[in-house]
Amino acid sequence: MTQLQTKKAYVGIPEEDVSGITEISYIAQDKELLIINTNEVLEYQIFNSQGQLLKSGTLEKGVETLSVSEFTPGAYIIQTHENNQNQCYEKFVVY
């Protein structure tokens, strides 16, 4: 089973004041999926370790599933924000 490694980093906002992602997990079976549980609608962007934008979109409130099956093994960052405010960065590794 593939493991997810994450590290939160908030930009200029105390962690206790940030809402948004409440849980993030990564699974690999037939597909590689990023499963994200949010408590509000958020915009997201996924970058590779060179800073290239690979995927972007909107996460609806609740549980959302993003396919990362097209990603090669390596480290990635998902940036989320609400109305270009309260930016949050999560690191995840695809094995």
C-alpha positions in Angstrom: 0.0 0.0 0.0 1.3 3.4 -0.9 1.7 5.9 1.9 1.1 9.7 1.9 3.6 12.0 3.5 2.3 15.6 4.0 3.6 18.7 5.6 1.4 21.8 6.1 2.6 25.3 5.5 0.4 28.3 5.9 1.3 31.7 4.4 1.0 34.5 7.0 -1.9 32.9 8.9 -1.7 31.2 12.2 -2.6 27.5 11.8 -5.6 27.7 14.1 -7.2 30.4 11.9 -7.0 28.4 8.7 -10.0 26.5 7.5 -10.2 24.3 4.4 -8.6 20.9 4.2 -9.4 18.8 7.2 -7.9 15.6 5.9 -5.8 14.4 3.0 -4.9 10.8 2.1 -3.3 9.0 -0.8 -4.1 5.5 -1.9 -2.8 3.3 -4.7 -4.7 0.3 -6.0 -5.6 0.1 -9.6 -5.3 3.9 -9.7 -3.4 6.4 -7.7 -5.8 8.8 -5.9 -5.5 11.8 -3.7 -8.6 11.9 -1.4 -9.2 15.3 0.2 -11.8 16.1 2.8 -12.6 19.9 2.9 -15.0 21.9 5.0 -15.5 24.5 2.3 -15.2 25.1 -1.4 -11.5 25.6 -2.3 -9.5 26.2 -5.5 -6.4 24.0 -5.9 -3.3 23.7 -7.9 -0.8 20.9 -8.0 2.9 21.6 -8.7 5.9 19.3 -9.3 9.2 19.8 -7.6 10.4 22.1 -10.4 7.4 24.4 -9.8 5.5 23.4 -12.9 1.7 23.5 -12.7 0.4 20.1 -13.4 -3.3 20.2 -12.5 -5.8 22.8 -11.1 -9.5 23.0 -10.3 -12.1 23.4 -7.6 -12.6 21.1 -4.6 -16.2 21.0 -3.4 -17.1 20.9 0.2 -16.9 17.3 1.5 -14.8 14.4 0.1 -13.2 14.9 -3.3 -11.0 12.4 -5.2 -8.2 13.6 -7.5 -6.4 11.1 -9.8 -2.7 11.4 -9.8 -2.1 8.3 -11.8 -0.4 10.3 -14.6 2.2 11.6 -12.1 5.6 10.0 -12.1 7.1 9.0 -8.8 8.3 12.1 -6.9 7.4 15.0 -4.6 4.4 17.3 -5.3 2.7 20.2 -3.7 -1.0 20.9 -3.6 -1.8 24.6 -3.0 -5.4 25.4 -1.9 -7.0 28.7 -1.3 -10.4 30.3 -0.9 -11.0 33.4 -3.1 -7.2 33.9 -3.4 -6.9 34.1 0.4 -5.8 31.8 3.2 -3.3 29.8 1.0 -2.4 26.4 2.3 0.4 24.1 0.9 0.5 20.3 1.4 3.4 18.2 0.2 2.7 14.7 -1.0 4.9 12.0 -2.5 3.9 9.6 -5.3 5.8 6.3 -5.1 
